[in-house]
């Protein structure tokens, strides 16, 4: 670790980790880093209960009903939910404030059996002022008050009339219920590995929200108690704020806003509750004005699971997050909840686990994604073409399969943009001992219909000569000077389905690459899933001058080909591309079946690509361990049904192949990154070639 980062760590402790001097019940120093939540799954509930303005007892009854039915680790209620946000000048009345404080203590008492941390908004008398605060309750005890930092006093809001904002002169604690309770906007609450930071409504809408400072101080679950009224277009703005703040802070963000039970003298509050995680909206509740039926809802809530392990991973790998420590001068006090029993991960998650994380599920989003990917791939190749002579032939091995078809489609876009003739693309078919009539026909038609230059080079004789030179018996078949290509092919076609010969396959793959390399500037076709699994022959299909598919996962390749078929071509070419997209995935290096069909099915050999791509995303993007990946796989809905044994065995095969084949990835050609996951050794994934997979 460099000295600057080490110094930054020291600064973090000095500036941000001051412990608060509170009674022992609030301290849990010995278990500061204890993992309480299995797999880091932290269940949160944001609720806008039915509100009776000015009646704290009725409001507490409504909240207790939610608490007793909730099975959550955190429950968040809106701003001033105890009294109602719209009490106006009633906030100046002693009877209302007395009732609020009395009912807050009763809420703590009545929620004693709940294991959840509860955050609720209430008015609180502090010295000679009235403040808008969030009260934090756990197992019957009020453990802290966090005041609002920024009061809106513009347009429809007039909070400055009733409340005072937090300030440096605030006391560090207040007496409530005969006990000292930590008080201040500088409080952070530790709930196992969930570290809670709290802000109130307007705090989020300011240039420098308190939650940003809280996140740098360690808070990974940010909470906002709000009373945001509904006006045209405001809901989208609210969603954007919550999503973007969760992304900037690499945190979960739980937002609970006041509901329609508030006074409607001048405003309507929609009860919009939102939960976001690192820039993505995990879930949102109903709200007034959302266009759904019924149009009026008196109480809203949303319950979702946050993934604390994923957040921890992202904070570790995003170096600029730690760099913010050097620019932070605020000091925070940390309150630790005690008596935290370990939480077993729920059998069913309250969040969507995408079985195909590289493929958008919505058709409109998928179409936009495919268009964007084509543009990125093509732009990368256009730049590379600008460095070449216009007379340079672009060589692509056309197999009639998915990957080479996608590379060709990208090349067509690129040469059109660079104003090169399509004839500069040389599509070479190289039929070998495993080539089927189906794929050869597809390759020939593709070359013909796209207007590129086509060549066919039969490689079987070259392979036979190589076998002789090596003294190799392909698939155990003895060859001599009298053996011909036809006689060898006849014997190969009679081999059993489980016949295997790596040298037989590698010779064909390397001869194809040799021919391509000697013909022009080679465009690679191998995709990211093949790189992850090492499903390529070293210095054969593994190598090229530029690979436009280098960061495209296999599960997305098929959609990209279909997208091109439907958006860039018509008639016979559209039908042809769909035919290619429906062809089984195969390297076609082993002989076909007796009926001429593809016998070497990749997925039958190594497992389904939808599983491998799922594992790839969870391992590389999120850094999860084996048990976490298996847990998430059980939550996902794949295209096919897999039993637990199949999922486990495929994951183990993925791990073995991923670790053992890093040496191939260490020398892959250049190619454009298009998504959040890439295996380029120059930027995204650097790993020793001899790392031991058994630790995973």
Secondary structure, 3 states (H helix, E strand, C coil): CCHHHHHHHHHHHHHHCEECCCCHHHCCHHHCCCCCEHHHEEEEEEEECCCCCCCHHHHHHHHHHHHHHCCCCEEEECCCCCCCCCCHHHHHCHHHHHHHHHHHHHHHHHCCCCCCEEEEEEEEEECCEEEEEEEEEECCEEEEEEECCCCCCCCCCCHHHCCCCCCCCCCCEEEECCEEEEECCCEEEEECCEEEEEEEHHHHHCCCCHHHHHHHCCCCEEEEEECCECCCCHHHHHHHHHHHHHHHCCCEEEEEECCCCCCCCCCCECCCEEEEECCEEEEECCCCCCCCCCCCCCCEEEEEEEEHHHHHHHHHHCHHHHHHHHHCCCCCEEEECCCCCCECCCCCCCCCCCCCCCCCCCHHHHHHHHHHHHHHHHHHHHHHHHCCCCCCCEEEECCCCHHHHHHHHHHHHHHHHHCCCHHHEEEEECCCCCCCHHHHHHHHHHHHHHCCEEEECCCHHHHHHHHHHHCCCHHHCCCCCCCCHHHHHHHHCCCCCCCCCHHHHHHHHHHHHHHHHCCCEEEECCCHHHHHHCCCCCCCCCCCCEECCCCCCHHHHHHHHHHHHHHCCCHHHHHHHHHHHCCCCCCCCCCCCCCCCCCCCHHHHHCCHHHHHHHHHHHHHCCCCHHHHHHHHHHCCCCCCCCHHHHHHHHHHHHHHHHHCHHHHCCCCCCCCCCCCCCCCCCCCCCCCCCCHHHC
